[in-house]
């Protein structure tokens, strides 16, 4: 998806790929003239290539911090997939390194570049629903595509780390990143208990300093397709944005089948806008989603796990986990 979005966004060319194995990297570089393949162990050689200006860190969560830090220290601009990393110490190190080196540290939250949500933010700024009373974001599907998402060490957490970070930042984004006073959460394992003891169904409540409540629902336990919905309720009305909803296109065939094609998923889900935005950021333009935003989201994820680990009590911000906690999910379930 990144390569497809890069081709659409313009302004950048693939020059190198690192993966767990050279064969995996070769699959990605195939068809890209001049692009070199590396393993993760060969990352220093990749970073030494003067053609490399911007590094996208799309690896498993536990590797985000070390790989992003190596790229920053090599003088590269960096875009990190969500979540930014697994601990606040790692987040602080990344943000400090980016500022020290004068390099962009971008937080790859694609929903913030989805046209529907960007328009929703404009409407809310203009008072479309009056005084906001509460809002909810739902991000759910039947489970991840790769086994590492179910592994504590690789992922650091389950559906909350994978899906909840989307919902939380989407809510922060459309409301212009308001101050959060406290966090509470309900977390459970309801569908995938045969392969993980991590969370697959989550509800997080963000209590804003203004008194408004924002709710993020995230799940791997919806087997009927994906949901990505924002709803905002106010004194004068309600705003809905459904990224997986119907587009108005329908194909009905004489065999009785009906399909509803998507129009442009790379654009609708923000990937093209995201890559275009951060390519411009690597050339000096201001960025809307930075390492500081990734840290803010991580703090809320950590507070949510801590809340669930204490039976759903409110956890006030700022929040920092006890020393020694290196995987967010361990704040909910004891280390194992």
C-alpha positions in Angstrom: 0.0 0.0 0.0 2.9 2.4 0.7 4.4 1.7 -2.6 1.1 2.2 -4.4 0.5 5.4 -2.5 4.0 6.6 -3.2 3.5 6.1 -6.9 0.3 8.2 -6.7 1.6 10.9 -4.4 4.7 11.7 -6.5 7.8 13.4 -5.2 9.7 10.3 -4.1 11.3 7.2 -5.5 11.9 3.9 -3.9 15.7 3.3 -3.5 16.0 0.6 -0.8 14.1 -1.9 1.2 15.1 -3.8 4.3 13.2 -6.8 5.6 13.8 -9.9 7.8 15.2 -11.8 4.8 16.7 -10.7 1.5 14.1 -12.7 -0.4 11.3 -10.7 1.3 13.0 -7.5 0.4 13.5 -8.6 -3.2 9.8 -9.1 -3.6 9.2 -5.5 -2.7 12.0 -4.0 -4.8 11.0 -6.1 -7.9 10.1 -3.8 -10.7 11.8 -0.8 -9.1 14.9 -0.1 -11.1 17.9 0.7 -9.0 16.3 -0.2 -5.7 18.5 -2.2 -3.4 17.5 -5.1 -1.0 18.8 -5.5 2.5 18.1 -7.5 5.6 17.4 -5.9 8.9 21.0 -6.9 10.0 22.2 -4.8 7.1 20.4 -1.6 8.1 23.6 0.3 8.6 24.5 -0.2 4.9 21.1 0.9 3.8 21.4 4.1 5.9 24.8 4.8 4.5 23.4 5.1 1.0 23.3 8.8 0.2 20.3 8.4 -2.0 18.2 7.5 1.1 16.6 10.7 2.4 13.3 9.5 4.0 13.0 6.1 5.9 9.5 4.6 6.4 9.5 2.2 9.4 6.8 -0.4 8.7 8.3 -3.3 10.7 6.8 -5.0 13.8 6.1 -2.7 16.7 9.1 -3.8 18.9 11.5 -2.7 16.1 10.1 0.8 15.6 12.2 2.5 18.2 15.6 1.0 17.3 15.2 1.3 13.6 13.8 4.8 13.7 16.5 6.0 16.0 19.2 4.5 13.8 17.7 6.3 10.8 17.5 9.6 12.6 21.1 9.3 13.9 22.2 8.6 10.3 20.7 12.0 9.4 17.5 10.7 7.6 14.0 11.9 7.9 11.7 9.2 9.3 8.1 8.2 9.1 7.0 5.6 11.6 4.0 3.5 11.3 1.6 3.3 14.3 2.2 2.8 17.1 5.2 5.0 17.4 7.0 2.6 19.7 6.3 0.6 22.9 7.5 2.8 25.8 7.5 6.5 26.6 11.3 6.4 27.1 11.6 5.2 23.5 9.2 7.9 22.4 11.2 10.6 24.2 14.5 9.3 22.7 13.0 9.5 19.2 11.6 13.0 19.6 14.9 14.2 21.1 16.9 12.7 18.3 14.7 14.3 15.7 15.0 17.7 17.2 18.8 17.4 17.8 19.4 16.3 14.2 16.9 18.8 12.7 15.1 16.0 10.9 11.4 15.2 10.4 9.9 12.5 12.6 6.4 11.8 11.2 3.7 9.7 12.8 2.0 7.6 10.1 -1.7 7.8 11.1 -3.4 7.4 7.8 -6.9 8.3 9.1 -5.8 11.9 9.6 -5.3 12.2 5.9 -8.6 10.6 4.9 -10.6 13.2 3.0 -13.8 12.4 4.9 -12.2 13.0 8.3 -10.4 16.1 7.1 -13.7 17.5 5.9 -15.3 16.5 9.1 -12.7 18.5 11.0 -13.5 21.6 8.9 -17.3 21.1 9.5 -16.7 20.8 13.3 -14.5 23.8 13.3 -17.3 25.7 11.6 -19.9 24.7 14.2 -21.8 22.2 12.1 -23.2 20.3 15.1 -23.1 23.2 17.6 -21.6 22.5 21.0 -20.1 19.0 20.9 -21.5 16.8 23.7 -19.8 13.5 22.9 -18.2 11.6 20.1 -17.3 8.0 19.2 -14.9 6.3 16.8 -15.2 2.7 15.8 -12.4 0.8 14.2 -13.0 -3.0 13.9 -12.3 -6.1 11.8 -11.8 -9.8 12.2 -8.1 -9.8 13.0 -4.6 -8.9 11.6 -3.0 -10.4 8.5 0.3 -11.4 10.0 1.1 -13.7 13.0 3.4 -11.2 14.7 0.4 -9.1 15.7 -0.7 -11.8 18.1 2.7 -12.1 19.8 3.3 -10.1 23.0 7.0 -9.5 22.3 6.6 -8.4 18.7 3.5 -6.3 19.1 3.4 -5.2 22.7 -0.4 -5.4 22.7 -3.4 -6.5 20.8 -6.3 -4.8 19.2 -5.7 -1.6 21.3 -2.2 -1.2 19.9 -3.3 -2.2 16.4 -6.7 -0.5 16.0 -7.2 1.7 19.1 -4.3 3.9 18.1 -6.3 4.7 14.9 -9.5 5.7 16.7 -7.7 7.7 19.4 -5.7 9.8 17.0 -8.7 10.2 14.7 -10.7 11.7 17.6 -7.7 13.9 18.6 -7.3 15.0 15.0 -10.9 16.1 14.3 -11.1 18.0 17.6 -7.7 19.7 17.1 -5.9 17.6 19.7 -7.6 18.7 22.9 -6.2 18.1 26.4 -7.2 14.8 27.9 -7.9 14.8 31.6 -8.4 11.1 32.3 -8.7 7.7 30.6 -10.7 4.6 31.4 -11.0 1.3 29.5 -12.7 -2.0 29.2 -10.5 -4.7 27.6 -11.3 -8.3 26.8 -10.2 -11.3 24.8 -13.4 -12.6 23.2 -12.6 -14.3 19.8 -8.9 -15.1 19.5 -8.2 -16.7 22.8 -6.9 -19.8 21.0 -3.9 -17.9 19.6 -3.3 -15.1 22.0 -4.0 -13.9 25.6 -3.8 -10.3 24.4 -6.8 -8.0 23.9 -9.1 -8.3 20.9 -12.0 -6.2 22.0 -11.6 -2.8 23.6 -13.5 0.3 24.6 -11.6 3.4 25.7 -13.1 6.6 27.2 -11.2 9.8 27.0 -12.4 12.5 29.4 -11.4 15.9 28.1 -10.5 18.8 30.2 -13.5 20.5 28.7 -15.8 17.9 30.1 -16.6 16.2 26.8 -16.3 12.4 26.5 -14.7 10.8 23.5 -15.1 7.0 23.0 -12.8 4.8 21.0 -14.0 1.2 20.2 -11.5 -1.1 18.6 -11.8 -4.8 17.9 -10.5 -7.9 16.1 -13.7 -9.7 17.0 -15.9 -8.5 14.1 -16.1 -11.3 11.5 -18.5 -9.5 9.1 -16.1 -7.1 7.5 -14.3 -3.9 8.6 -15.9 -0.9 10.3 -14.3 2.6 10.4 -16.9 5.1 11.6 -16.8 8.5 13.3 -19.9 10.0 14.9 -20.0 13.4 16.7 -23.1 14.5 18.6 -23.7 18.1 19.5 -26.3 20.6 20.6 -27.4 21.3 17.0 -27.0 18.0 15.3 -24.9 14.9 14.6 -22.0 14.3 12.1 -21.3 10.8 10.7 -18.3 9.7 8.7 -18.2 6.1 7.5 -15.0 5.2 5.6 -16.3 1.7 4.8 -19.8 2.8 3.8 -21.4 2.7 0.4 -20.1 5.0 -2.3 -23.3 5.0 -4.3 -21.8 2.7 -6.9 -23.6 -0.5 -7.4 -23.2 -3.3 -10.0 -26.2 -5.7 -10.3 -25.8 -8.7 -12.6 -28.3 -11.0 -14.1 -27.2 -13.9 -11.9 -28.6 -12.0 -9.0 -25.3 -10.8 -7.5 -24.8 -7.3 -6.4 -21.5 -5.6 -5.7 -20.7 -2.1 -4.4 -17.3 -1.2 -5.6 -15.0 1.2 -3.7 -14.0 4.4 -5.6 -10.4 4.8 -4.5 -9.4 3.1 -1.3 -5.8 4.4 -1.3 -7.2 8.0 -1.4 -10.2 7.4 0.8 -8.2 5.9 3.6 -5.6 8.6 3.5 -2.5 6.7 2.2 -1.9 9.0 -0.8 -2.4 12.1 1.2 -0.2 10.8 4.0 2.7 10.0 1.7 2.4 13.3 -0.1 2.3 15.2 3.2 5.4 13.6 4.6 7.4 13.8 1.4 6.7 17.5 1.6 7.6 17.4 5.3 11.0 15.9 4.4 11.6 19.0 2.3 10.8 21.4 5.1 7.0 21.8 5.1 5.3 21.7 8.5 3.8 18.3 9.4 0.5 17.7 11.1 1.3 14.3 12.6 4.7 14.3 14.4 6.6 12.2 16.8 5.0 14.3 19.6 1.6 13.1 18.4 2.8 9.5 18.4 4.0 9.9 21.9 0.6 11.5 23.0 -1.3 8.5 21.5 1.1 6.0 23.2 0.5 7.7 26.6 -3.2 7.3 26.1 -2.8 3.6 25.1 -0.7 2.9 28.2 -3.2 4.7 30.4 -6.0 2.6 28.9 -4.2 -0.7 29.6 -3.4 0.5 33.1 -7.1 1.4 33.7 -8.3 -2.0 32.5 -5.7 -3.7 34.7 -7.3 -1.9 37.7 -10.8 -2.9 36.8 -11.6 0.1 34.6 -10.8 2.9 37.0 -10.0 6.4 35.7 -6.3 7.0 35.2 -5.5 10.7 35.2 -2.9 12.3 32.9 0.0 12.8 32.6 0.6 9.0 33.0 3.9 7.1 33.1 3.9 3.3 33.7 6.0 1.8 36.6 9.7 1.2 35.8 10.4 -2.1 34.0 7.2 -2.3 31.9 8.3 -2.7 28.3 5.1 -4.0 26.8 2.0 -2.0 27.1 -0.3 -5.0 27.4 1.5 -6.1 30.6 -0.2 -3.2 32.4 -3.5 -5.1 31.8 -2.3 -8.7 31.9 0.7 -9.6 34.0 3.9 -10.3 32.1 4.0 -13.8 30.8 
